[in-house]
Amino acid sequence: MSDPETPVEVKQAVPVEAGELPSPPSETITEPAKLLRIASMVRELLEETRHASLDESGRKRLAEVYQRSVEELGESISEDLRDELAALAPPVDKVPSESEIRIAQAQLVGWLEGLFHGIQAAMFAQQAAARAQFEELRRRGLPGSQESSNPDGPPRGGQYL
């Protein structure tokens, strides 16, 4: 909790005219449901490969699914996240060994988990900031309220009375 003496920065919303929308933040996710579906599928594939021995055709198919998953993920995230994903999940050119495909999948799952943790942290920070703003408004009193406009005298009527 903040000390009543400590100033809290309160940000106000600024109306935006049509055509004047600000540019979106750099790290964005355009299709969260798609991202979650792909992440669940990749995680399940990783679990399956841990429990089964794959022949060459199975590894080839798994590499194709992995590559398609990375491409689909790239379509639902911003360019800077896409660049990060490309650096961490390079394309699989040949038929990978079991260990290569497991490592690639584990790396992708780890990156996705980090992305989800980042989203959760950002949401928590937004909630904390909103809570602090709300508490500051409560502490100061809402503009135009009877308590803040005339604290010592009798209650006055509203604006139209």
C-alpha positions in Angstrom: 0.0 0.0 0.0 1.2 3.5 -0.6 1.7 6.1 2.0 -1.0 9.0 1.9 1.9 11.5 1.7 3.5 9.8 -1.3 2.3 11.3 -4.6 0.9 8.8 -7.1 1.1 9.6 -10.8 -2.4 9.6 -12.3 -2.6 9.3 -16.0 -5.7 10.6 -17.8 -7.1 9.2 -21.0 -6.8 11.5 -24.0 -9.5 11.4 -26.6 -8.3 10.5 -30.0 -9.8 11.7 -33.2 -10.5 9.2 -36.0 -7.4 8.6 -38.1 -5.1 9.7 -35.2 -4.7 6.3 -33.5 -1.3 5.9 -31.8 0.9 3.2 -33.0 0.5 -0.1 -31.1 3.1 -1.2 -28.6 6.0 -3.1 -30.2 5.4 -6.5 -28.5 1.8 -7.4 -29.4 -0.2 -10.6 -30.0 -2.9 -10.3 -32.6 -4.5 -13.7 -32.2 -4.2 -15.0 -28.6 -6.5 -17.9 -29.0 -4.5 -19.2 -32.0 -1.3 -18.7 -29.9 -2.7 -20.8 -27.1 -3.9 -23.6 -29.4 -0.5 -23.9 -31.1 1.2 -23.8 -27.7 -1.0 -26.6 -26.4 -0.4 -28.7 -29.5 3.4 -28.2 -29.4 3.5 -29.1 -25.7 1.4 -32.3 -26.4 3.7 -33.2 -29.3 6.7 -32.8 -27.0 5.2 -35.1 -24.5 4.4 -37.7 -27.2 7.9 -37.7 -28.5 9.3 -38.3 -25.0 7.2 -41.5 -24.8 7.6 -42.9 -28.3 10.5 -43.9 -30.5 10.1 -42.3 -33.9 11.1 -43.7 -37.3 12.4 -41.5 -40.1 8.9 -40.8 -41.5 7.6 -39.9 -38.1 10.5 -37.5 -37.5 10.0 -36.0 -40.9 6.3 -35.4 -40.2 7.0 -34.0 -36.8 9.6 -31.6 -38.3 6.9 -30.5 -40.8 4.4 -29.9 -38.0 7.0 -28.0 -36.0 7.9 -25.8 -38.9 4.3 -25.1 -39.6 3.7 -24.3 -35.9 6.5 -21.7 -36.0 5.1 -20.1 -39.1 1.6 -20.0 -37.6 2.9 -18.4 -34.4 4.8 -15.8 -36.5 1.5 -14.8 -38.1 -0.1 -14.0 -34.7 2.7 -12.0 -33.1 4.4 -8.6 -33.7 7.5 -8.3 -35.8 9.9 -7.9 -32.9 8.5 -11.1 -31.3 8.6 -12.8 -34.7 12.3 -11.9 -35.0 13.0 -13.3 -31.6 11.1 -16.5 -32.4 13.1 -16.9 -35.7 16.4 -16.6 -33.8 15.3 -19.2 -31.2 13.5 -21.6 -33.5 15.5 -21.9 -36.7 14.1 -23.9 -39.6 14.7 -27.7 -39.6 16.1 -28.4 -43.1 16.6 -32.2 -43.1 15.1 -35.1 -41.3 16.1 -34.4 -37.7 17.1 -37.1 -35.2 14.8 -37.7 -32.2 17.0 -35.7 -29.9 17.1 -32.7 -32.4 13.4 -32.6 -32.7 12.8 -32.9 -29.0 15.3 -30.1 -28.3 13.6 -27.9 -30.9 10.2 -28.5 -29.5 11.4 -28.0 -25.9 13.0 -24.7 -26.9 9.7 -23.6 -28.6 7.7 -24.6 -25.6 10.1 -22.7 -23.3 9.8 -19.6 -25.5 6.0 -19.8 -25.4 6.0 -20.2 -21.6 8.2 -17.2 -21.3 5.9 -15.2 -23.6 2.9 -16.2 -21.4 4.8 -15.2 -18.3 5.5 -11.9 -19.9 1.8 -11.4 -20.7 0.9 -12.2 -17.1 3.5 -9.8 -15.7 2.2 -7.0 -18.0 -1.4 -7.7 -16.9 -0.4 -7.7 -13.3 1.5 -4.4 -13.7 -1.5 -2.8 -15.5 -3.8 -4.0 -12.7 -1.5 -2.6 -10.0 -1.3 0.8 -11.8 -5.1 0.9 -12.2 -5.5 0.0 -8.5 -3.1 2.8 -7.5 -4.9 5.3 -9.7 -8.3 4.2 -8.2 -6.9 4.5 -4.6 -5.5 8.0 -5.4 -8.9 9.1 -6.8 -10.6 7.7 -3.7 -8.2 9.4 -1.4 -8.6 12.8 -3.1 -12.4 12.4 -3.6 -14.0 12.4 -7.0 -14.2 15.8 -8.8 -17.5 17.6 -8.2 -18.5 15.4 -5.2 -20.0 17.0 -2.2 -17.3 16.0 0.2 -14.4 17.4 -1.9 -16.2 20.7 -3.1 -17.5 21.8 0.3 -15.8 19.8 3.2 -16.7 22.2 6.1 -20.2 23.4 5.1 -23.5 21.7 4.7 -24.0 19.5 1.7 -24.9 21.4 -1.4 -27.1 20.2 -4.2 -25.7 18.9 -7.4 -24.9 21.0 -10.5 -28.5 21.3 -11.6 -30.1 22.1 -8.2 
